[in-house]
Amino acid sequence: MSTVHFVLQGKGGVGKSLIASMLYQYLHQQGIAVTGVDTDPVNATFSGYKALSVQTLDIMDGDDIDPRRFDSLMETILQQAEESHIVIDNGASTFLPLCSYLKDNAALELLDQEGHAVLLHTVMTGGQAVVDTASGLKTLATSFPKAFIVIWLNRFFGDIAMNGKIFEEFKVYQEHYSQFRSIIEVPARKQSTFGKDLEALLSRRETFDAAIHSNQPVMVRQRLKTFWTEVLREVDKAQLIEAL
């Protein structure tokens, strides 16, 4: 049985590709065979990581998305080896098309029947995007009521709160918490130091391991090492490689 990780969120610019890359790097560090697929036709950030084994899925027919091209994604998933993992990063522009494809074609049910475990990963972020990311989470939970969802809380843009309520008090949490397999806290650090280092790391499409062992200034490497150690601790707690 392989494990399939879909990284899905309808709001752009909230850290989906960073999370997909961190998830891939985490699994790889555990000695797990992992494959990556990038389905974002606009910003193919995930496939830009040359150190990772990530393939690009071309889903465009001219200027339009061709949903039949997701058929090849399903073929790739179904061919995964026993005990392997596959991480699929999906862009904001293809969030609804992929969700519709998975739902209309009963794709998650097929994967379950074929013995593959599926986790839907999504991002909740603070600041102005909190309403949009909550909406994306609700879409996933209502579209796939039997699926397990992993929520990554990204406070880079501010606290995750609405009308004085914390995330656990949100309506979407109260109504669908039984679907939430894990909640992962992305480490919240100062934007002026850690934030700039992470932005530079992402722009270079560089892995944490490569950056930590590079010739960059010692404090840049120290901050990235500190951040990555905290990420590893958080994902360990989520037990993503345990049997579903």
Summary of the structure (lengths in Angstrom):
residues: 244
radius of gyration: 17.3
end to end distance: 10.6
largest distance: 51.1
contacts: 763
relative contact order: 0.17
helix: 48%
strand: 20%
